[in-house]
Amino acid sequence: MSARYVPVGWNASKLVYDAILLIAVAIYIVVFLWLAPRYQHVTLPLDEYSARMAAFGTCAFFLLTAILCIGPAARLDRRFLPLVYNRRHFGVLTCAVALTHANAALDWYFSYSPLDPYVALLSGNTSFRQVSGFPFEAFGIFALAVLVLLAATSHDFWMSFLTPRAWKALHMVLYAGYLAVVLHVALGALQSARNPMLALVMTLCVLLVGSLHFAAGRRPARLAETQGEWIVAGPADTIPEGRAIVVPVAGAEPVAIFRADGKLSAVTNLCAHQNGPLGEGAVIDGCITCPWHGYQYRLADGCAPPPYTEKLVTFRLKLDGGTVLLDPRPNPPGTYVEPLRVA
């Protein structure tokens, strides 16, 4: 961490993450614009403006599908976790691509309208009582508004201002935005499409998102054994030096048990910054270090080193032979607990 404020904290992983995203989007757009005219089975070839709209529109849909797949995929397989850490960058890029699609549509369809393009967009089609010819633009406007809202509130300031819980609830609106995108395409492009490929691909994407969330939701949580009021965390020798294990607690947030210098300390698994998964982090310079943004906390009392003031909830531990037992009753944030020596 640094005591100096910076609007965006860049590091090597973020730069690589963003570079891969930008390169992938660029490749997709170029390939789409090159291939689309060659696979058009129509008398009138796809014009340049329509191809551009389709390229950015489909790209935004695929990006949004990928975003919604990352969370459940990471719950099913930890190898997807690195994709979660900078997912907000993914969302901002998706918003930019969607805005480009919307701008291209406005420029092409309403440039020669005697009305203002935005007025023409909202008043040009009002057939809300029929499916064929339904003003699909309304769903696109709603989805774009959701993406802009989430991109605008993606910065850490909004996480702190709204609180992590409220911020998370706000960003769940993304699912409504995704549904709006599906309806926008189904009532728009699919109505005039002669090639079934778009319908097939969109259906597969929707099924992928739904099946991953269903599988992640059905995955049973591992329930730890108990000894009286204590939870059996497991053998002490299974906790690697400088790392942690995460212990589920019924009706509460999981607890991360870290090992450092042959001693064990237990804190909540939620980082005080953005609820990052501390148990996936490591002990660096004698402090628990969150894998998301590098926030650090002392092992014994869960306090961030000065000049920072964040504090974590701590927990008591004890040994029963070689087995670590966890007291699930949390101590107030910042409470000192003597580390448990195991080696």
Secondary structure, DSSP 4 states (H G I P E B T S, - for coil): --SS--SS---HHHHHHHHHHHHHHHHHHHHHHHHGGGG--SSSPPPHHHHHHHHHHHHHHHHHHHHHHHHHHHHH-GGGHHHHHTHHHHHHHHHHHHHHHHHHHHHHHSTT-SS-HHHHHHHS---TT-STT--THHHHHHHHHHHHHHHHT-SHHHHHHH-HHHHHHHHTTHHHHHHHHHHHHHHTHHHH--STHHHHHHHHHHHHHHHHHHHHHHSPPPPPPEETTEEEEEEGGGS-TT-EEEE--TTS--EEEEEETTEEEEEESB-TTT--BGGGSEEETTEEE-TTT--EEETTT-BPPTT---B--EE-EEEETTEEEE--SPPPTT-----EE--
